[in-house]
């Protein structure tokens, strides 16, 4: 050992690790033709991309086709919460402050609340908002993370330790825990971000308490902003964004994760942390951040926002894996279910336009609108697609958050703050129906081998 320098040892260990990586890849690689041979529904989707039916729900309905003479035809998308069209809900919330809270009540209890029921529900949620000084000091302020989804997940898991009855999975207990998470997650997300900025960017630490007279959307804005001020339109736009992100069927990745984990009988905090882990991914909730990063690159490469030829060339370069992150994906375009349009994108786009007019950012909004149109055309042309490609809700959500002054680090946590309502509704649905543990099958396609004693094995 004394004859080997630390540098030489480090080089040797690196080489050994590289060999392990090579072996790992070789061991994990499966012949892709076997997926077709055994008719494996990869991604739990059939050959046409439709999701495999794995459960039933009454919570929400995602509609993307219409039936014409017995044939399925693409149609403008529609989203229903407990049977109510989300567009109708948001239209009904136009002059009210608690749209997200009202949607949460609907998702959890299956009906729209009366004025008295809504006031009572809002009062209960507000009573559960507080985070103890001990929790903020010992959990939120410790081991801060640049990725706020990881910080949110860690704090949610630690709430288990502050619960006097964390493991009981009865409906009353799970409902209590769900309401607490709905109330506390905005504070956890904002405080975690503020703590990270304080310890890693030397910013003044300000922890602003929630205002009991404000809605969840209003409180997010007032807790984030140094002066705590916001306009009526800003609060309305954020409230609408929360409603649109609150729920999207039982088959989306994070909600299905919640069903899977809940079916094992585990606690609410673990099930929620698992959903957060799923939502963090750039193929799911992290997509809005990728959209913003893509547009930052577009602005750099195409400074003339009205030059459609340059924008088209850039987008084709993205599809050809030559520019941006070389993934071949135009982020925010396309959806696993919707065809002609994503109803959430349509609604959020209209509010993004209104907000851009208030902020004097119509040129930015027009860039997004132009890229949306050109991207759809480029994808259809380059991929030789016959079905239309629509923008999804992630396309405009990042723009909305940026106009609201919400930092990029909180884009996906805002999604989680909204989606906890849907996750809670699905967890309760799983608990109420007491289904079997979810256990899909994986077919073994390796070979059975005879054991070989350690000293008889060949290789380096």
Buried (B, 14 or more C-beta within 10 A) or exposed (E): EEEEEEEEEEEEEEEEEEEEEEEEEEEEEEEEEEBEEEEBBEEBEEEEEBBEEBBEBEBBBBBBBEEEEEEEEBBBBBBBBBEBBBBEBBEEBEEEBBBBBBBBBBBBBBEBBEEEBBEEBBEEBBEEBBBEEEBBEEBBBEEBBEBBBBBBBBBBBBBBEBBEEBEEBEEEBBBBBBBBBBBBBBBBBBBBBBBBBBBEEEEEEEBBEBBEEBBBBBBBBBBBBEEBEBEEBBBBBBBBBBBBBBBBBBBBBBBBBBBBBBBEEBBBBBBBBBBBBBBBBBEBBBBBBBBBBBBEBBEEBBEEBEEBEBBBBBBBBBBEEEBBBEEEBBBBBBBBBBBBBBBBBBBBBEBBBEBBEBBEBEEBBBBBBBBBEBBBEBBBEBEEEEEBBBBBBBBBBBBBBBBBEBEBBBBBBBBBBBBBBBBBBBBBBBBEEEBEEBEEEEEEEEEEEEEEEEEEEEEE
